Amino acid sequence: MERRKALLIVDVQNDFCPGGKLAVAEGDEVVAVLNKYTMFFSNKRLPVFASRDWHPLKTSHFKKYGGNWPQHCVQETKGAQFHPDLFLPENTIIISKGMDEDEDSYSAFLGKDLSGDGFLDILQELEIEELFIGGLATDYCVKNTVLDALDNGFEVNLLIDAIKGVDKDTSTQAIGEMIDSGAGEMTFADISKSAQE
């Protein structure tokens, strides 16, 4: 693999996993698979990004203030933390999104790192050309992130064995939309096999 590839883990946070405030059914099942990917990319010294919802207490994203969702992933709460079993290398770049009180910000491309630099700017600075994307949830933040990545000219690999969705039907539709828009499907077996060739 060349330097211009990167892994992006989308929103594998406590509130999106079983027991969380906006849990995706079996959402925690992506953790063990994603850990294989993070170890693989880390060993190859390729960049690893992890996006997270990082909402203020008051936001139009929440039902209480006119939005569609129950309160979740509020900044500095346990629910906003990454799943405790998720392996993130020390040099993982954290991308926070949903911080604006008036925006939903499903896509990681609307997020920023801890220094305030935009995700797209960081990818361009690192000369990343190809993204490998997995996480939660298939039919919302994963879909929006993948579509934005494609719109911005990146080659995208959807990690089909490392995603879970809110709804079965909308998740199936989302996968179809991502593939039709140009994303490729990949599993860990595919990526490890290609590395050996």
C-alpha positions in Angstrom: 0.0 0.0 0.0 1.2 3.5 -0.8 1.3 6.4 1.6 -1.7 8.1 0.0 -4.3 5.8 1.5 -6.0 6.3 4.9 -8.5 4.6 7.2 -11.6 6.5 8.4 -13.6 5.1 11.3 -17.0 6.8 11.5 -18.7 7.5 14.9 -18.0 4.3 16.8 -19.1 6.0 20.1 -20.9 4.7 23.2 -24.2 6.4 22.4 -24.4 4.6 19.1 -23.7 1.2 20.5 -26.0 -1.1 22.6 -26.9 0.6 25.8 -26.3 4.1 24.3 -28.9 6.8 23.9 -29.2 6.3 20.1 -28.0 2.7 19.8 -27.6 1.0 16.5 -28.6 -2.7 16.9 -25.4 -4.8 17.1 -23.4 -1.6 16.5 -20.6 -2.9 18.8 -20.0 -5.8 16.4 -18.0 -3.5 14.1 -15.4 -2.9 16.8 -13.5 -6.2 16.5 -13.4 -5.9 12.7 -12.4 -2.3 12.8 -9.6 -3.2 15.2 -8.1 -5.4 12.5 -8.2 -2.5 10.1 -6.6 -0.1 12.5 -3.8 -2.5 13.3 -3.2 -3.1 9.6 -3.1 0.6 8.8 -1.0 1.4 11.8 1.5 -1.3 11.0 1.7 0.1 7.4 2.2 3.6 8.9 -0.8 4.9 7.1 -3.0 7.6 8.6 -6.0 6.6 10.8 -8.9 9.0 11.3 -11.8 8.6 13.7 -14.8 10.9 13.4 -17.1 11.6 16.3 -20.4 13.4 16.9 -19.5 16.1 19.4 -22.7 18.0 20.1 -23.3 20.9 22.4 -26.0 20.4 25.0 -28.3 22.6 23.1 -28.6 22.0 19.3 -31.3 21.9 16.7 -30.1 18.4 16.0 -32.0 17.2 19.1 -35.8 16.7 19.3 -35.9 18.9 22.3 -34.9 21.8 20.1 -36.8 20.9 17.0 -34.6 18.2 15.5 -35.1 14.5 14.7 -32.9 12.8 17.3 -32.9 12.2 21.1 -30.0 13.8 22.9 -26.7 11.9 22.2 -23.0 12.3 22.0 -22.9 15.5 24.1 -19.4 16.9 24.4 -17.4 15.5 27.3 -20.0 12.8 28.3 -19.4 9.1 28.5 -21.9 8.6 25.6 -19.6 10.7 23.3 -16.6 8.6 24.1 -15.3 6.1 21.6 -16.3 2.5 22.4 -13.9 1.3 25.1 -12.8 -1.7 23.0 -12.0 0.3 19.9 -8.3 0.3 19.2 -7.1 3.7 18.1 -3.4 4.2 17.6 -1.8 7.1 19.5 -1.4 9.1 16.3 -5.1 8.7 15.3 -6.5 12.0 14.1 -9.8 12.8 15.8 -12.4 14.6 13.6 -15.2 16.2 15.6 -18.5 17.2 14.0 -21.9 18.4 14.9 -20.5 21.2 17.1 -22.6 23.9 15.5 -25.9 24.5 17.3 -27.7 24.9 14.0 -26.3 22.0 11.9 -26.8 18.2 11.8 -23.3 17.5 10.3 -23.7 13.8 9.4 -20.6 13.8 7.3 -17.1 13.7 8.6 -16.3 16.3 5.9 -18.1 18.8 8.0 -15.8 18.1 10.9 -12.5 19.5 12.3 -9.5 18.2 14.1 -8.5 19.3 17.6 -6.6 22.3 16.0 -9.7 23.4 14.1 -8.4 22.3 10.7 -11.1 20.9 8.4 -11.1 17.2 7.4 -10.8 17.9 3.7 -7.9 20.3 4.3 -6.1 17.7 6.3 -6.6 15.0 3.7 -5.3 17.3 1.0 -2.3 18.3 3.1 -1.4 14.6 3.6 -2.0 14.0 -0.2 -4.5 11.3 0.6 -6.2 9.9 -2.5 -8.0 6.8 -1.3 -10.1 6.3 1.8 -11.2 3.1 3.5 -14.4 3.9 5.5 -16.3 1.9 8.1 -18.3 2.5 11.3 -21.8 3.8 12.3 -24.3 4.2 11.1 -24.5 2.9 7.5 -27.7 4.8 6.6 -26.6 8.2 8.0 -23.1 9.3 8.9 -21.3 6.5 6.9 -23.4 7.2 3.8 -23.0 11.0 4.0 -19.3 10.7 4.6 -18.8 8.3 1.7 -20.8 10.4 -0.7 -18.9 13.6 0.3 -15.6 11.7 -0.2 -16.7 10.7 -3.7 -17.9 14.2 -4.5 -14.5 15.5 -3.4 -12.7 13.2 -5.8 -11.5 10.5 -3.5 -11.4 6.8 -4.3 -13.6 5.2 -1.6 -13.6 1.6 -0.3 -16.7 0.9 1.8 -15.7 -1.6 4.5 -18.8 -3.8 4.2 -17.8 -6.0 7.1 -17.4 -3.1 9.5 -20.6 -1.1 9.1 -24.0 -1.3 10.9 -27.1 0.7 10.2 -30.1 2.1 12.1 -32.7 0.4 9.8 -32.3 -2.6 7.6 -34.1 -1.2 4.6 -32.6 2.2 4.6 -29.1 0.6 5.2 -29.6 -1.6 2.1 -30.6 1.5 0.1 -27.7 3.5 1.5 -25.2 0.8 0.4 -26.7 0.7 -3.0 -26.5 4.5 -3.3 -22.8 4.5 -2.2 -21.9 1.8 -4.7 -23.9 3.4 -7.5 -22.0 6.7 -6.8 -18.7 5.0 -7.2 -17.6 3.4 -3.9 -16.1 0.0 -3.9 -16.9 -2.8 -1.5 -14.2 -4.4 0.6 -13.7 -6.7 3.5 -10.7 -7.3 5.7 -10.0 -10.5 3.8 -9.7 -8.5 0.6 -7.3 -5.9 2.0 -5.0 -8.5 3.7 -5.0 -10.6 0.5 -4.1 -7.6 -1.7 -1.3 -6.7 0.6 0.3 -10.1 0.2 0.2 -10.0 -3.6 
